[in-house]
């Protein structure tokens, strides 16, 4: 009976050691295997209603291969609509490139949304760009 118990303990020890090693490998490659491309915050402050604000966004390619920003899905909010200018763009490895985010303000208020930037990187096909700001009432001519 002791011999069976020893074999069972040995089997379980080896089994859980293998499971732990596999888990560490998968967790490690998900964290460190593919560098993540992170977009900065895009903030529009006090944009007058009826005007279009423009902001330059720089994105760094942290991968070892050229990265192409193919296009974007741009949303509208109750305060206005966002758009992009200067896409597609190719970013060499370890370098930065810029494009523009435009926001056509229509109604006063605060807004928060995100733009989905589409890439050709197989492990990160979408980069999310947070966009927020405030639209102030437009001026009227008297």
C-alpha positions as CSV (number, residue, x, y, z in Angstrom):
1,X,0.0,0.0,0.0
2,X,2.9,2.4,0.8
3,X,4.3,1.7,-2.7
4,X,1.1,2.7,-4.4
5,X,0.9,5.8,-2.4
6,X,4.5,6.7,-3.3
7,X,3.8,6.1,-7.0
8,X,0.6,8.2,-6.8
9,X,2.5,11.0,-5.0
10,X,5.3,10.9,-7.6
11,X,2.8,10.9,-10.5
12,X,0.9,13.9,-9.0
13,X,4.1,15.8,-8.4
14,X,5.3,15.3,-11.9
15,X,1.9,16.1,-13.4
16,X,1.5,19.3,-11.5
17,X,5.1,20.3,-12.3
18,X,4.4,19.9,-16.0
19,X,1.1,21.8,-15.8
20,X,2.9,24.6,-13.9
21,X,5.7,24.8,-16.5
22,X,3.2,24.9,-19.4
23,X,1.2,27.6,-17.7
24,X,4.3,29.7,-17.1
25,X,5.4,29.3,-20.7
26,X,2.0,30.3,-22.1
27,X,1.6,33.2,-19.6
28,X,5.2,34.4,-20.3
29,X,4.7,34.4,-24.1
30,X,1.4,36.2,-23.8
31,X,3.1,38.9,-21.7
32,X,6.6,39.1,-23.3
33,X,6.2,37.3,-26.7
34,X,4.6,40.1,-28.6
35,X,5.2,43.7,-27.7
36,X,2.0,45.6,-27.3
37,X,1.4,48.7,-29.4
38,X,-0.2,51.3,-27.1
39,X,-1.9,54.5,-28.4
40,X,-1.7,57.7,-26.3
41,X,-4.8,59.5,-25.0
42,X,-6.3,62.0,-27.5
43,X,-7.9,64.9,-25.7
44,X,-9.8,67.8,-27.1
45,X,-10.3,70.6,-24.6
46,X,-12.9,73.3,-25.0
47,X,-13.7,72.9,-28.7
48,X,-16.3,75.4,-29.7
49,X,-19.5,73.8,-31.2
50,X,-19.6,74.2,-35.0
51,X,-15.8,73.9,-35.3
52,X,-13.4,71.1,-36.1
53,X,-10.4,70.5,-33.8
54,X,-7.3,68.6,-35.0
55,X,-4.7,66.8,-32.9
56,X,-1.5,65.1,-34.0
57,X,-1.1,61.5,-32.6
58,X,2.3,59.8,-32.6
59,X,2.4,56.0,-32.4
60,X,5.5,54.0,-31.7
61,X,6.2,50.6,-33.2
62,X,7.6,48.5,-30.4
63,X,7.8,45.4,-32.6
64,X,10.7,44.1,-34.6
65,X,8.8,44.2,-37.9
66,X,7.4,47.2,-39.9
67,X,3.9,48.0,-38.7
68,X,1.2,49.3,-41.0
69,X,-1.8,51.2,-39.7
70,X,-4.3,50.3,-42.4
71,X,-7.3,52.4,-41.3
72,X,-9.7,53.2,-38.5
73,X,-13.2,52.8,-37.3
74,X,-14.2,56.3,-36.1
75,X,-17.2,56.9,-33.9
76,X,-19.7,59.7,-33.5
77,X,-20.9,60.9,-30.1
78,X,-23.8,63.2,-29.0
79,X,-21.2,66.0,-29.1
80,X,-19.8,65.4,-32.6
81,X,-17.9,63.0,-34.8
82,X,-14.3,61.9,-35.0
83,X,-12.2,61.2,-38.1
84,X,-8.6,60.4,-39.0
85,X,-6.3,61.9,-41.5
86,X,-3.0,60.5,-42.8
87,X,-3.8,56.8,-42.8
88,X,-2.6,54.3,-44.0
89,X,0.9,54.8,-42.6
90,X,3.8,52.4,-42.2
91,X,5.9,52.6,-39.0
92,X,9.5,51.1,-39.1
93,X,10.5,48.9,-36.2
94,X,11.4,50.9,-33.1
95,X,10.3,54.2,-34.6
96,X,7.3,56.5,-34.4
97,X,5.0,58.0,-37.1
98,X,2.2,60.4,-36.8
99,X,-1.3,60.9,-38.1
100,X,-4.2,63.3,-37.2
101,X,-7.4,62.8,-35.3
102,X,-10.1,65.4,-36.1
103,X,-13.2,66.1,-34.1
104,X,-16.1,68.0,-35.6
105,X,-17.9,69.4,-32.6
106,X,-21.7,69.8,-32.9
107,X,-23.3,70.0,-29.4
108,X,-21.9,71.4,-26.1
109,X,-21.0,68.8,-23.5
110,X,-18.4,66.3,-22.5
111,X,-17.6,63.2,-24.6
112,X,-15.6,60.0,-24.3
113,X,-15.2,57.4,-27.0
114,X,-12.5,55.3,-28.7
115,X,-11.1,54.9,-32.2
116,X,-10.2,51.4,-33.4
117,X,-7.0,51.6,-35.4
118,X,-6.5,48.5,-37.7
119,X,-3.0,47.1,-38.1
120,X,-1.3,44.4,-40.2
121,X,0.3,42.9,-37.0
122,X,-1.0,39.3,-36.7
123,X,-1.0,39.4,-32.9
124,X,-2.6,42.8,-32.4
125,X,-4.9,43.7,-35.3
126,X,-6.6,46.5,-33.4
127,X,-5.1,49.3,-31.3
128,X,-7.6,51.3,-29.3
129,X,-7.2,55.0,-29.1
130,X,-9.1,56.8,-26.3
131,X,-10.6,60.1,-27.4
132,X,-12.3,62.5,-24.9
133,X,-12.9,66.2,-24.5
134,X,-15.3,69.0,-23.9
135,X,-17.4,70.9,-26.5
136,X,-18.3,74.4,-25.4
137,X,-21.2,76.4,-26.8
138,X,-20.3,78.1,-30.1
139,X,-20.2,81.9,-30.4
140,X,-23.1,83.7,-32.1
141,X,-22.7,86.9,-34.1
142,X,-24.9,89.7,-33.0
